[in-house]
Structure formats: structure tokens, C-alpha cells
Amino acid sequence: MSKAGAAQSHRPLKNAARLKRKRSQWHSKQVRSRQSFSTIEVCHFFDISKATLYRWERQGLIAMPTRDWRNWRLYTSANIAEIKSLIRRRIGQ
């Protein structure tokens, strides 16, 4: 491997750490500023599966989210707060 190739192989590691920091900063800003979130975004925020999220909705543990024109779920900040409190209660058990 040439010196140029060796130097390039180290850059992604440095960039990955920087991107991870930026992503976490962006994530916290995004949660505060956005009005609605998709199902996959909520699942990523809380590290839960879609099946878990849908089950909580069916069981009435969280309120049903609104829907958009495609009939996709849109979670509001109120829904996010409900999910946070539900997870905290379950961890506390």
C-alpha cells in the first residue's frame, strides 16, 4: 500500500468519531425543534422495534399518533414524552 493509501485509511476513523459527535448534537436539537417524527425515527431515538411501539399503541399504553396524507404515523412531542415516561416506568420496575 502506498503512503497516500495508508494516510487515507486513517481518515475515516477520525471522520467517523467527528460525525458521531455531530449526529448526537443534531439528534438532541432535532428532538427539540421538530413538530413530528416518523415511526422509524422514534424507534431509533429509543432503540425499540416497530413491533414494540405498535404493541404499546394497541395496549393503550401510549396515545395513538396522528396520521399524514399517506396514513403513516406521525409522532408529536407529546407522544415522545409519553414513550419516555413509559420506558422510565418499565426500567424502574
Secondary structure, 3 states (H helix, E strand, C coil): CCHHHHHHHHHHHHHHHHHHHHHHHHHHHHHHHCCEECHHHHHHHHCCCHHHHHHHHHCCCCCCCEECCCCCEEEEHHHHHHHHHHHHHHHHC
